[in-house]
Amino acid sequence: MTQTRLKGPERRERFLDAAAQIVIEQGVWAVTMDGVAARTGVNKSLGYRYFADRDALLEALFERETQVYVERLAADLPAKPNFEAWVRGALKQWFRKVDERGELFMRLTSDHGPLAERAKAIRQADAAGWSAGLQRAYRLPEPQARQYAWFMVAGLAGVLASRTGEGDEELIDTITLAVLAGAEALKAKYAPPKT
């Protein structure tokens, strides 16, 4: 049987896949260049062609997992989504992500080692994005929009804990209605009147 030589991007993906398996099985701390090379059946020096070191490998894995969510959400949203569509779309894609790669993604985002700052930056970017959306859609002042956005980001952990594997549409409806009602209440209290 003839073995086909992998091209650079395919080999890089294999390294990421091997790192993902190690994270799932043993945790982020267990990923080493030696271990990834052993899983892919190559010399570890080959891994250094694609990643400067273990931390760069983990960063690339984190980025790949995050990018899947971002691309799916963008593809799923209507051309000019309103705030409700963003909330529903984000929840739907988040649930999908957790169902497909939840163990990996949760380990990556809850790491207290080399990925801690990256995970924190993602949460901050998420909160900033939701804050901007709340400011546009509900004319909320920045402080209240930021506070509510952080509430939304932090509340996602509770949402995931409440999932039973059934009734995701109802759960999405419940959360969306709660988020929109909260935004409306904040608007009534804090938004400047229309002139």
C-alpha positions in Angstrom: 0.0 0.0 0.0 1.4 3.4 -1.0 1.3 6.1 1.7 0.4 9.6 0.5 2.4 12.4 1.8 0.4 15.1 3.5 0.6 18.7 2.4 1.5 21.4 5.0 -2.0 22.5 5.9 -3.3 18.9 6.2 -0.3 18.1 8.5 -0.9 21.2 10.6 -4.6 20.1 11.0 -3.4 16.6 12.1 -1.2 18.2 14.8 -4.2 20.3 16.0 -6.4 17.2 16.0 -3.8 15.3 18.0 -3.5 18.2 20.5 -7.3 18.3 20.8 -7.4 14.5 21.6 -4.8 15.0 24.4 -6.8 18.0 25.8 -10.0 15.9 25.9 -8.3 12.8 27.4 -5.9 14.5 29.9 -6.3 18.2 29.9 -4.5 21.2 28.5 -1.5 20.8 30.8 -0.8 17.4 29.2 -0.2 18.7 25.7 3.5 18.6 24.7 5.2 18.8 21.3 6.6 15.3 21.9 3.1 13.9 22.7 1.5 15.5 19.7 4.3 14.2 17.4 3.9 10.7 18.8 0.2 10.8 18.2 0.7 11.9 14.6 3.5 9.4 14.0 6.2 11.9 13.1 9.4 13.4 14.6 8.6 16.3 16.9 10.9 18.6 14.9 8.2 18.5 12.2 5.7 20.2 14.6 8.1 23.1 14.9 7.6 23.9 11.2 4.0 24.9 12.0 4.1 26.0 15.7 6.9 27.9 17.5 6.2 25.9 20.7 3.5 24.2 22.7 1.8 27.5 23.6 1.6 28.5 19.9 0.1 25.0 19.2 -2.5 25.5 21.9 -3.3 29.1 20.7 -3.9 27.7 17.2 -6.2 25.0 18.6 -8.1 27.6 20.6 -8.4 29.8 17.5 -9.6 27.0 15.3 -12.3 26.0 17.8 -13.5 29.6 18.2 -13.5 30.3 14.5 -15.9 27.4 13.9 -18.4 29.0 16.1 -18.0 32.5 14.5 -18.3 31.2 11.0 -21.4 29.1 11.7 -23.1 32.0 13.5 -22.3 34.4 10.6 -23.7 31.8 8.1 -26.9 31.2 10.1 -27.9 34.9 10.6 -30.1 36.8 8.2 -28.6 39.5 6.1 -29.5 42.3 8.5 -30.1 40.6 11.9 -31.8 42.5 14.7 -30.7 42.0 18.3 -33.2 39.1 18.8 -31.8 37.2 15.8 -28.3 37.7 17.2 -29.3 36.3 20.6 -31.2 33.3 19.1 -28.4 32.6 16.6 -25.7 32.8 19.2 -27.5 30.4 21.5 -28.3 27.9 18.8 -24.7 27.9 17.6 -23.3 27.7 21.2 -25.5 24.7 21.9 -24.3 23.1 18.7 -20.7 23.8 19.6 -21.1 22.3 23.0 -22.9 19.2 21.6 -20.2 18.6 19.0 -17.0 19.7 20.8 -18.1 20.7 24.2 -15.5 18.8 26.2 -12.7 20.2 24.2 -14.0 23.8 24.1 -14.9 23.8 27.8 -11.4 22.5 28.7 -9.8 25.1 26.5 -11.8 28.1 27.8 -11.5 27.1 31.5 -7.8 26.6 31.4 -5.8 28.4 34.1 -2.5 27.9 32.4 -1.3 29.0 29.0 -4.8 29.7 27.6 -6.2 31.6 30.5 -5.4 35.0 29.0 -6.8 33.9 25.6 -10.1 32.7 27.2 -10.4 36.0 29.2 -9.8 38.0 26.0 -12.6 36.0 24.2 -15.0 36.7 27.1 -14.1 40.4 27.0 -14.6 40.5 23.2 -18.0 38.8 23.6 -19.1 41.2 26.3 -17.9 44.2 24.2 -19.8 42.9 21.1 -23.0 42.4 23.1 -22.5 45.8 24.8 -22.3 47.5 21.4 -25.4 45.6 20.2 -27.3 46.7 23.2 -26.2 50.3 22.7 -27.4 50.2 19.1 -30.6 48.3 19.5 -31.8 49.8 22.8 -29.9 53.1 23.0 -28.5 52.0 26.4 -25.7 54.1 27.9 -22.3 52.4 27.7 -22.0 51.5 31.5 -25.4 49.8 31.6 -24.9 48.1 28.3 -21.5 46.8 29.4 -22.9 45.6 32.7 -25.8 43.8 31.1 -23.5 42.3 28.4 -21.3 40.8 31.2 -24.5 39.4 32.8 -25.3 37.7 29.5 -21.8 36.3 29.0 -21.6 35.0 32.6 -25.1 33.7 32.5 -24.2 31.3 29.6 -22.7 28.9 32.2 -26.1 28.6 33.9 -27.8 28.1 30.6 -25.5 25.2 29.7 -26.1 23.7 33.1 -29.9 23.9 32.6 -29.8 21.9 29.3 -31.3 18.4 29.5 -30.7 17.4 25.9 -34.3 18.0 25.0 -36.2 21.1 24.3 -33.4 23.4 23.1 -35.9 25.5 21.1 -37.9 26.2 24.2 -34.8 27.0 26.2 -33.7 29.4 23.5 -37.1 31.0 23.5 -37.0 31.4 27.3 -33.5 32.9 27.4 -34.2 35.2 24.4 -37.4 36.5 26.0 -35.6 37.1 29.3 -32.7 38.9 27.6 -35.0 41.1 25.5 -37.2 41.9 28.5 -34.2 42.9 30.5 -32.9 45.1 27.7 -36.3 46.7 27.4 -36.4 47.4 31.2 -33.0 48.9 31.1 -34.0 51.0 28.1 -37.0 52.3 30.0 -34.8 53.3 32.9 -31.6 54.5 31.2 -32.1 55.2 27.5 -32.2 58.9 26.6 -35.6 59.9 25.2 -35.9 60.1 21.4 -35.7 63.7 20.1 
